[in-house]
Amino acid sequence: MIENFFADYKNYIVVPEDDKHVDEVYDPKNYAAYYILTLSIFDSRLTTWKDASKFEIDVEKSIKTVFRDFNQKQREKYHLQLLEFDRFKNYFIVALSAKTKFNPGEENERISYVIDRILTNPFYVGQGWFNFIGEKGKVARKLFCCSYKEYVVEELNHSKREQKYENISELIPKNGEIKLIKGSLKREIR
C-alpha cells in the first residue's frame, strides 16, 4: 500500500450534526394538539412522593431528566412539560404537545403508546422507579396510571371587542359620555 494514499483525507471530513438541540425553545405554535395528563404510579408502594427518599431517588430530578431526554429524541413528534409536582401528593401533572392532531377516538391509543412504550422504560430502568411498584405492577411491567383531557385554546382575536387600540380617544364616544363595559378576560399561552 502506498503510504501517502490518504494524504488529502481532510478534504473528505464530514462533521456529524449534534443530535442534542439544547437551545431549542418550546413554542406552542409548532404543535397541533395539547393534552393535560395526570400520572400516578400503578400498584404504588408510595403514599406520597416524599416516601421516595427511602429508595434514595429524587423524583423531581428524575422527571426532569427523563423529560429532557424525551424532548430531545421526540422533538419531531411530541413535547412533554412538567406542570405540577408536589412532594405531598402521589401524582404529577404533565402537558403533552403533539405535532399532529389525533383523530377522534384515537387519543387513548396514542397517549397510551407515549406513556407505556416510550416513557415507561426510562423511568422504570433508567431512574430505578421499579422500586415504587408492587408485585402486581412488576408482573404487568406497568408503571403509570394515566388520565388525560384535551387542552383547547380559543382564538384570542376573534371579536372586535378584543382588538388593541393605539389611542384611548378611539374608545370615548362622540358625546363624551364614558361607560364601564365588562369585557371577557384574555388568556395567553406562553
N, C-alpha and C positions, 0 to 999 in steps of 0.2 A: 504494500500500500504506500502511496505517496504521502510524505509527511505533511506537506502543505496543501493537501486536498481541500480541507475545510478552512482555509486561511481567511476567506471572506464571509464567515458564518454570521458576523454581526449584521450583515445586510438582511438576514433572514429571521431575526429575532422578532417574535410577536409576543408582547407582554399580555398575559391574561387579564381580563377585566375583573375588578373586585366585585364579588357576589354580595358583599355586605354594603347596603346603601344606608349607612348610619345617619346621614344628613337628611334623609328623606322625611318630610313632614307630612303628617296625616292631613288630607284635605277632603272633607266630606263630599265635595262636588265631584270627586272622582269615583264615587260609589253610587250604585242604583238602589240598593236595599239596605235597611238598617234594622237590627233586632236587638232587644234588650233581653239578656239571658240571666237567669238566676241559677247558679251552680252550687250544689252541695255534694257531700261525699255519700256514695251508695254504701249501705251497710256500715255506717261510720262507727268508729271506736272513740270518736271525739264528741264532746258535748258542745264545745266552743273551739275556735281556732287557737285560743290561748293554751289549750291542752297539748298542742303540737310540740311545745317546748320540751316535753318529756321524751320526745323522739329526736331531739336536737335538730329540728327543722324550722327554719324561718319561713313561714308560709307566704308572707307578703313578698319577700325577696324571691322565692321560688316562682310565684305567679309572674312577677315582672320579668324574670329571666326567661321563662318559657314563652311568654307573650312576645318579648323582643325577638327571640329566635323564630317564632311562628310568623311574625310580621315580615321578617326578612325573607323567609322561604316562600311564603304565600302571598307576597305583595301584588302578584298579578291577579289574584282571586279574592282574597279576604284580608280583613284587618280586625284585630282584637284590641280592646281598650278596657282596662280595669276602671270601673266607675265608682264602686263602693266596696270597701273592705273594712270590717270591724272585728277586732280580736275577740269580742264578747258575743259574737254570733256564730252560727255554724254554716253559713253560706256566704257567697260573694256575688256581686253584680258586675256583668260584663256587657260591653257593646260589641256586637258583631256587625261589621260592614261588609257587603258583598258587591263585587264589581258588576255582576249581572243580577237582575231581578229574578227571584224564584217564581216558578209557575204556581198558580193556586193549587193547594193540595200537596205540593212538593216540599213545602217548608220543613215539615217534620223530618222527612228523609234526609234533606240536605244538611240541616243543623245537626242531626244525629251523626251524620257522616263526619262533620267537622269535629264534633266533641269526641265521639267514640273511636274514630280511626286516626285522626291527625293529632288531636290534643292529648289524649289519654296517655300514650306511651311516654312522651317527655316528662309528664308528671309522675306516672307510675314507676318507671325505672330510673329516669334521669334525676329526679328530685327525691326519690325514696318515699313517695306517697303511698306505696303499697302497705306501709305500716299503719295507715289511717283506716284501712278497711278490715272488716271481719272475714271469717272463713267463707261465708256466702259470696262476698264480693270477690275474693281471690279465686274461687272456683269459676265464677262467671267472668272473671277478668274484666269487671266493670268498675270504673272508678267514680263516675259522676252521675248524679240525677240532675236533670236539666228541665227547666220550664222557660218559656220564651213568649215574647209578644213583639209584633212588628212595631217599629217606631216610625210614625208617619210625620213628615214635615210639611206644613202648609206653606204655600207661596206667600211671601211677605208683601209683594207689591201687586195684589190683585184688585184692590179697590182704590178709588180716588182719595178717600179719607186718609190713606196711609202714605200718600206721597209726601216727600220732603219739600219744604218751601224755602226759597232763598231769602225772602224778605217777609217779615212778620206782617207788614201792611197788607199783604195779599189775603190774610185771614180776617182782617177787620172789614165788616160790611160798609157799604157806602153811607148808610145813615148814621154811622159812628157808634152804634149800639153793639156791645160785646156781650156774648152769652157763653156760659160754660157748657161745653159739649163733652159728653163722655165718649171716649174712644176705646177701641179694643187694644189690648196690650200686644206689643210686638215681641216676638221671640226670635232669637237668632241662635244658630248653632255655630260654635267655634271649634 
